[in-house]
Amino acid sequence: MTSQAAAISLVTEETEATQPIQVDAMELYRAIRATAVAMGDKDRVTLHGVYIEVKESTVCVVGTNGSYMMKYTIETEEQQPKFNAYIDGSSIKLLLSWLKDQVGIINVCETSMRSALGIIHFQNNDYKFPDYEQVIPRMDAYKGVSAIGLSCKYIADISKAYKAASPRSEKAPSICMSFGDDCLDPIRITSKSVPQLLTILMPVRL
């Protein structure tokens, strides 16, 4: 098993050969902090981490434990190089600590992040992350329902994720759950105050 010390490191020279994407450090901090709430346990290595997928001008950060999924979308001003990265769960804590100290735009590659203050390398395990888009239900089959008074096993974690994704001025963002016609349909959880974050609660475990 890889130790936390071996999974992430600070270096003084750029060694990443791939073309980086550019993203706001605080936005990426909120994205990883929110989606890491949903990552799986260490015994499920393909889910014990956060997945980053870049398509054109969109950066998607995804975490799931098989029972629910968090997806945070970051829109950038320019088209970005396409790549996927899987950040091992043992790297998350130190990576968030590093991101919190950064200001403005940083460069992100498959195994490193670089800013004017330094470079950090993280472990990018070559695991096949689940096709998360397959579990996102179509909007036309859903209707909004107030989440007030609704009891759910994962509501505490979900609320924690939305709070983590919120700007500091937003203390307790309200969330809305949308239900399908079938009791086995996934449940969509969204928030008007945090439109970047989408949660899918799955009745059938992945």
C-alpha positions as CSV (number, residue, x, y, z in Angstrom):
1,M,0.0,0.0,0.0
2,T,1.3,3.4,-0.9
3,S,2.0,5.7,2.0
4,Q,0.8,9.3,2.1
5,A,4.4,10.6,2.0
6,A,5.1,8.7,-1.2
7,A,1.8,9.6,-2.8
8,I,2.5,13.3,-2.9
9,S,5.6,15.5,-3.0
10,L,6.8,19.1,-3.4
11,V,9.5,19.7,-5.9
12,T,11.5,22.7,-7.2
13,E,11.6,21.9,-10.9
14,E,8.9,21.2,-13.5
15,T,9.2,17.6,-14.7
16,E,5.7,17.1,-16.3
17,A,6.0,16.6,-20.1
18,T,2.3,16.9,-21.0
19,Q,0.6,20.2,-21.8
20,P,-1.1,21.6,-18.7
21,I,-4.6,23.0,-18.3
22,Q,-5.1,26.3,-16.6
23,V,-7.7,26.6,-13.8
24,D,-8.4,28.9,-10.9
25,A,-6.8,27.5,-7.7
26,M,-9.7,28.3,-5.4
27,E,-12.3,26.8,-7.8
28,L,-10.3,23.6,-8.0
29,Y,-9.9,23.6,-4.2
30,R,-13.7,23.7,-3.8
31,A,-14.2,21.1,-6.5
32,I,-11.8,18.5,-4.9
33,R,-12.9,19.3,-1.4
34,A,-16.6,18.7,-2.3
35,T,-16.2,15.6,-4.4
36,A,-13.7,14.0,-2.1
37,V,-16.6,13.6,0.4
38,A,-18.1,11.0,-1.9
39,M,-15.0,8.9,-2.7
40,G,-15.0,5.3,-1.7
41,D,-13.1,3.4,1.0
42,K,-9.6,2.1,0.7
43,D,-10.8,-1.4,-0.1
44,R,-12.3,-0.1,-3.3
45,V,-9.2,1.2,-5.0
46,T,-10.9,2.3,-8.2
47,L,-13.2,4.6,-6.2
48,H,-10.8,5.7,-3.4
49,G,-9.9,9.0,-5.1
50,V,-11.0,11.9,-7.2
51,Y,-11.3,11.7,-11.0
52,I,-10.6,14.8,-13.1
53,E,-11.7,14.8,-16.7
54,V,-11.0,17.7,-19.2
55,K,-13.1,18.2,-22.3
56,E,-12.7,21.3,-24.4
57,S,-13.4,24.2,-22.0
58,T,-14.9,22.1,-19.2
59,V,-13.1,20.6,-16.3
60,C,-15.1,17.9,-14.4
61,V,-14.1,16.7,-11.0
62,V,-15.9,13.5,-9.8
63,G,-16.0,11.4,-6.7
64,T,-18.2,8.4,-5.9
65,N,-18.4,5.6,-3.4
66,G,-20.9,3.6,-5.5
67,S,-23.9,4.8,-3.6
68,Y,-23.8,8.4,-4.4
69,M,-21.7,10.6,-6.7
70,M,-20.5,14.2,-6.6
71,K,-19.7,16.0,-9.9
72,Y,-18.3,19.5,-9.8
73,T,-18.0,21.3,-13.2
74,I,-15.5,24.2,-13.8
75,E,-16.0,26.2,-17.0
76,T,-12.8,27.9,-18.3
77,E,-12.5,30.7,-20.8
78,E,-10.4,28.8,-23.3
79,Q,-10.3,25.3,-24.8
80,Q,-8.1,23.1,-22.7
81,P,-5.9,20.1,-23.6
82,K,-7.9,16.9,-23.2
83,F,-6.8,14.5,-20.5
84,N,-8.0,12.4,-17.5
85,A,-6.4,12.1,-14.1
86,Y,-7.2,10.0,-11.1
87,I,-5.9,11.4,-7.8
88,D,-5.4,8.7,-5.2
89,G,-7.3,9.3,-1.9
90,S,-4.1,9.2,0.1
91,S,-3.0,12.4,-1.7
92,I,-6.2,14.4,-1.2
93,K,-5.5,16.0,2.2
94,L,-2.1,17.3,1.4
95,L,-3.2,18.4,-2.1
96,L,-6.0,20.5,-0.6
97,S,-3.7,22.0,1.9
98,W,-1.4,23.1,-1.0
99,L,-4.2,24.4,-3.1
100,K,-5.6,26.5,-0.2
101,D,-2.4,28.6,-0.2
102,Q,-2.4,29.3,-3.9
103,V,-3.8,32.5,-5.6
104,G,-5.2,32.9,-9.1
105,I,-4.6,30.6,-12.0
106,I,-2.5,27.4,-11.7
107,N,-1.3,24.8,-14.3
108,V,-2.6,21.3,-13.8
109,C,-1.2,18.1,-15.5
110,E,-1.9,14.4,-15.1
111,T,0.5,14.1,-12.1
112,S,1.3,17.7,-11.0
113,M,0.0,21.2,-10.3
114,R,2.2,24.3,-10.6
115,S,1.8,27.8,-9.5
116,A,4.1,30.8,-9.0
117,L,4.7,29.6,-5.4
118,G,5.8,26.1,-6.3
119,I,5.0,22.7,-7.8
120,I,3.3,19.7,-6.2
121,H,3.2,16.2,-7.6
122,F,0.5,13.7,-6.8
123,Q,-0.1,10.0,-7.4
124,N,-2.2,9.4,-10.5
125,N,-3.1,5.7,-10.4
126,D,-4.0,4.1,-13.7
127,Y,-7.4,2.8,-12.5
128,K,-10.5,2.6,-14.7
129,F,-12.9,5.0,-13.2
130,P,-16.7,4.1,-13.7
131,D,-18.5,5.8,-16.6
132,Y,-20.1,8.4,-14.3
133,E,-22.2,10.0,-17.1
134,Q,-24.3,6.8,-17.4
135,V,-25.8,7.3,-13.9
136,I,-26.9,10.9,-14.5
137,P,-30.6,10.8,-15.2
138,R,-32.2,12.9,-17.9
139,M,-33.8,16.1,-16.7
140,D,-37.1,15.7,-18.6
141,A,-38.1,12.8,-16.4
142,Y,-37.7,14.7,-13.2
143,K,-39.4,17.3,-11.2
144,G,-38.1,19.4,-8.3
145,V,-39.1,18.5,-4.8
146,S,-38.2,20.4,-1.6
147,A,-35.6,18.5,0.5
148,I,-37.0,20.0,3.7
149,G,-38.0,17.2,6.1
150,L,-36.6,14.4,3.9
151,S,-34.6,11.8,5.8
152,C,-31.8,10.2,3.9
153,K,-28.8,8.0,4.9
154,Y,-26.3,10.2,3.1
155,I,-27.9,13.6,3.7
156,A,-25.1,14.7,6.2
157,D,-22.3,14.0,3.7
158,I,-24.2,15.6,0.9
159,S,-24.8,18.8,2.9
160,K,-21.1,18.8,3.9
161,A,-20.2,18.6,0.2
162,Y,-22.4,21.6,-0.8
163,K,-21.0,23.6,2.1
164,A,-17.5,22.8,1.0
165,A,-18.2,23.8,-2.6
166,S,-19.8,27.1,-1.5
167,P,-18.0,30.5,-1.5
168,R,-17.3,31.6,2.1
169,S,-20.2,34.1,2.0
170,E,-22.6,31.2,1.6
171,K,-22.9,29.5,5.0
172,A,-25.6,26.9,4.4
173,P,-26.7,26.6,0.8
174,S,-30.2,25.2,0.2
175,I,-30.4,22.0,-1.8
176,C,-33.2,20.6,-3.9
177,M,-33.9,17.0,-4.7
178,S,-35.5,15.8,-7.9
179,F,-37.2,12.4,-8.1
180,G,-38.1,10.2,-11.0
181,D,-41.3,8.2,-11.5
182,D,-39.7,4.9,-10.3
183,C,-38.5,4.3,-6.8
184,L,-35.3,2.8,-8.3
185,D,-34.5,6.0,-10.3
186,P,-31.4,7.9,-9.2
187,I,-32.1,11.1,-7.2
188,R,-30.7,14.4,-8.5
189,I,-29.5,16.8,-5.8
190,T,-28.8,20.4,-6.9
191,S,-28.4,23.9,-5.4
192,K,-29.1,27.3,-7.0
193,S,-26.3,28.8,-4.9
194,V,-23.8,26.2,-6.0
195,P,-24.7,25.4,-9.6
196,Q,-21.3,23.8,-10.3
197,L,-22.0,20.8,-8.1
198,L,-24.4,18.0,-9.0
199,T,-25.1,15.0,-6.7
200,I,-26.6,11.7,-7.8
201,L,-28.0,9.4,-5.1
202,M,-28.2,5.9,-6.6
203,P,-30.7,3.4,-5.1
204,V,-28.7,0.5,-6.7
205,R,-25.0,0.5,-5.7
206,L,-22.4,0.6,-8.5
